[in-house]
Every structure is written in structure tokens, then in C-alpha cells.
Amino acid sequence: MQLTLEFGGGLELLCDSVKIHNVNVDPPQDGEDKFTMKSLLAWVRTNLIKERPEMFMKGDSVRPGVLVLVNDCDWELSGQLDTTLEEKDVVVFISTLHGG
């Protein structure tokens, strides 16, 4: 499944300073019939985050202060970790925490 992942607000620094990633993820396994945000976050941690994954994730989810948009919609409105992803979806991760 092809997805576009965008990182902003400093999160791109965890991914070799690349803001936009066009990725192909494996279809669901283990009897799952849908690819969810929980699956995507595990994939991102393994395949994209190059350093300090604790700055992006806490447990199975993103850290507090990371805004997640799926096709320009806040993931809190679509089920957060249970949000189902489909071919060509765009997922944006933006850190709202900045030094000053």
C-alpha cells in the first residue's frame, strides 16, 4: 500500500531531515484485514526514524504534543490508533512543541 508521510515542526530531524516520504508498506498480516495507524507507527519506528525514537513515540502512540493528520483530518476525530488507512492516504506528523 502506497502512503505519503510528512514530518514537520522539527520531527523531520529524526528522519535524516527529510520532510516528505512516499512509502510502500506491506499489507496487513496476522489475520488483520485493515492497515491501521497503530501498524503504521510501528512501521515508521522501524523503517524511518533514524535517531531518538523516544522524541516521536511514547509506547505504541505518538508523544503528547505531536499533531497527527490523516488526509488533513485530525486523527482524534477518526479513531487515533484504530484509524484505518487506505491506498494513497497522506499522513502528517507535526510537533507542536518548540524551544524558545
Disulfide bonds with the S-S distance in Angstrom:
none
